[in-house]
Amino acid sequence: MTCYDLTHALETGMPVYPGSPPAVVERAATIDDGARVTRLDLETHVGTHVDAPSHMARDGASLDDFDVERFRFDALRVDCTHLGAREPISPSDLPSPTDHDLLAFHTGWDDHWGTDAYRDHPYLSDAAAEWCADNGYSVGLDAFSPDPTPSVDPDREGPDEPEGYPAHDALFEAESFIVENLTNLDAPPAEFTLLAFPLAIVDADGSPVRAVADAG
């Protein structure tokens, strides 16, 4: 079995979605105290994580409503590295329908992790998101969100500044999952098994995952 790690490390000061509190990973006790223990203070949508429909759908299902097998995906990488900052992923970028159950959109934007430019990632157009939902795909991507992320400039306006979350809405209505902040999507072959198991959190709207590509 050949595995590829697609996960950003959890650490203090790591990038978080605009408006979210900072993530803190700190020492709670040391060997001198009898044992080393680390405390995590972070939201469920930090780092590489999976979204449940309940994240934005009022009556949406939570992660613990699904069997753990649902978080093992037959994935197909979709190359979107030709897209620039804040450009939409359009239906012309999508593959013909396949037997896979997750499309992993490789934008290359993980190269900007830790910089303001990470907010300026490509995103799914409304039509592309609806196509994914209609064809039964979950979505993974190496970016904050399948929707546009607010820019650093609070006065900036434009069609690529977020107005709602249409990609999330379309996918959640179809009970599709969204795996965000992936990295190293260029490492595995184009077809792979994505393992993105969430923590067993009661009524969770999302959870950090250790995302791994199993190339067999």
C-alpha positions in Angstrom: 0.0 0.0 0.0 1.3 3.4 -1.0 0.0 6.3 1.0 0.3 10.1 0.6 -0.4 12.6 3.4 -2.7 15.3 2.2 -3.0 17.1 5.6 -1.8 20.4 6.9 -0.4 20.1 10.4 -2.3 21.6 13.4 -0.3 24.3 15.1 -0.6 27.6 16.8 -0.9 30.5 14.4 -2.0 28.3 11.5 -4.3 29.9 8.8 -8.0 30.0 9.8 -11.0 31.1 7.8 -11.5 34.9 8.1 -13.5 35.7 11.3 -12.6 32.5 13.0 -10.7 32.5 16.3 -7.0 31.6 16.2 -6.1 28.0 16.6 -4.0 27.3 19.7 -1.9 24.1 20.3 -0.1 24.5 23.6 1.5 22.5 26.4 -0.9 21.7 29.3 1.6 19.7 31.3 5.2 18.6 31.0 7.3 15.6 32.0 8.2 17.5 35.2 4.5 17.5 36.0 4.4 13.7 35.6 3.4 13.4 31.9 3.5 15.5 28.8 0.0 16.7 27.7 -1.0 19.0 24.9 -4.2 21.1 24.8 -6.0 22.0 21.6 -8.2 25.1 21.4 -9.7 25.2 17.9 -12.9 25.1 15.9 -14.2 22.1 14.0 -13.4 23.8 10.7 -9.7 24.4 11.2 -6.9 22.9 9.0 -7.7 20.0 6.8 -11.2 19.1 7.7 -14.5 17.7 6.5 -17.8 19.7 6.5 -21.1 18.0 7.3 -24.4 19.3 5.8 -25.3 20.7 9.3 -22.5 23.2 8.9 -24.8 25.4 6.9 -28.1 23.6 6.3 -30.6 24.2 9.2 -31.9 20.6 9.1 -28.8 19.1 7.6 -27.2 15.9 8.8 -24.3 15.9 11.2 -21.1 13.8 10.8 -22.3 11.2 13.3 -25.4 10.6 11.3 -23.3 8.8 8.7 -21.5 5.4 8.8 -17.7 5.8 9.0 -17.5 4.1 5.6 -18.9 7.2 4.0 -15.6 9.0 4.7 -13.7 6.6 2.5 -13.9 8.1 -1.0 -13.1 6.8 -4.5 -11.4 10.1 -5.6 -10.5 11.5 -9.0 -8.1 14.5 -9.1 -9.3 17.4 -11.3 -6.4 19.6 -12.5 -7.3 23.3 -12.0 -3.8 24.6 -11.8 -4.4 26.7 -14.9 -6.7 29.0 -13.0 -5.5 32.2 -11.4 -6.5 34.1 -8.3 -10.3 34.2 -7.7 -11.1 32.5 -11.0 -14.1 30.2 -11.1 -13.9 26.5 -11.8 -16.5 26.2 -14.6 -18.3 23.2 -16.1 -15.7 23.1 -18.8 -13.1 22.2 -16.2 -15.0 19.1 -15.0 -14.6 15.6 -16.2 -17.2 13.4 -17.8 -19.3 11.6 -15.2 -17.4 8.7 -13.7 -18.0 6.0 -11.0 -15.9 8.0 -8.5 -17.7 9.6 -5.5 -15.4 12.6 -4.8 -13.7 15.1 -7.1 -10.4 16.4 -5.6 -9.8 19.8 -7.2 -6.1 20.5 -7.5 -5.7 24.3 -7.8 -2.1 24.4 -6.4 -3.3 27.0 -3.9 -1.8 25.1 -1.0 1.5 26.7 -2.1 0.1 29.9 -0.6 -0.7 28.4 2.8 0.3 30.8 5.5 0.1 33.9 3.3 -2.7 36.4 2.6 -2.8 35.1 -1.0 -4.3 31.8 0.3 -7.6 33.6 0.5 -7.6 34.3 -3.3 -8.1 30.7 -4.4 -10.1 29.5 -7.3 -13.6 28.4 -6.4 -16.5 26.4 -7.8 -18.9 28.4 -10.0 -22.6 27.9 -9.2 -23.0 25.7 -12.3 -20.0 23.5 -11.4 -21.1 23.0 -7.8 -24.6 22.1 -9.0 -23.1 19.6 -11.5 -21.1 17.9 -8.7 -24.2 17.7 -6.5 -26.4 16.4 -9.3 -23.9 13.7 -10.2 -23.5 12.6 -6.6 -20.0 13.8 -6.0 -18.5 15.0 -2.8 -15.8 17.7 -3.2 -12.2 18.1 -1.9 -9.9 21.0 -2.6 -6.6 22.5 -1.6 -8.2 25.8 -0.5 -10.3 27.3 2.3 -13.6 26.7 0.6 -15.4 25.8 -2.7 -16.9 29.3 -2.4 -14.9 32.5 -2.6 -13.2 33.5 0.6 -13.4 37.2 1.8 -10.3 39.1 0.6 -7.9 40.8 2.9 -9.1 44.2 1.7 -12.4 44.9 3.5 -13.4 47.6 0.9 -12.9 45.3 -2.1 -16.0 44.5 -4.1 -16.5 42.3 -7.1 -18.2 39.1 -8.4 -15.6 37.0 -6.7 -16.3 38.4 -3.3 -18.6 36.1 -1.4 -22.3 36.6 -1.3 -23.7 33.6 0.5 -22.3 30.1 0.0 -23.9 28.7 -3.1 -21.4 25.9 -3.6 -21.9 24.7 0.0 -25.6 25.0 -0.3 -25.8 22.9 -3.5 -23.5 20.2 -2.1 -25.2 20.0 1.3 -28.6 19.7 -0.3 -27.4 16.6 -2.0 -25.8 15.3 1.3 -22.4 15.6 -0.3 -19.3 16.2 1.8 -16.7 18.9 1.4 -13.1 18.3 2.4 -11.2 21.6 2.7 -7.6 22.7 3.0 -6.1 19.6 1.4 -2.4 19.7 0.4 -0.1 17.7 -1.8 -2.8 16.8 -4.3 -0.1 16.5 -7.0 1.6 13.6 -5.1 -0.8 10.7 -5.6 -1.9 9.3 -9.0 -5.0 10.9 -10.5 -7.3 8.1 -9.1 -6.9 7.2 -5.5 -8.8 6.3 -2.3 -9.2 9.3 -0.1 -9.4 8.5 3.6 -10.8 11.5 5.5 -12.2 10.1 8.8 -13.6 12.7 11.2 -13.2 12.7 15.0 -16.1 11.0 16.8 -17.7 14.3 17.9 -21.4 14.2 18.9 -23.6 16.2 16.5 -20.5 17.5 14.7 -20.9 20.1 11.9 -17.3 19.4 10.9 -14.1 17.9 12.1 -10.4 18.0 11.5 -9.2 14.9 9.6 -6.0 13.2 8.7 -6.5 13.1 5.0 -4.6 10.3 3.3 -4.5 9.2 -0.3 -4.2 5.4 -0.6 -2.9 4.7 -4.1 -3.0 0.9 -3.5 
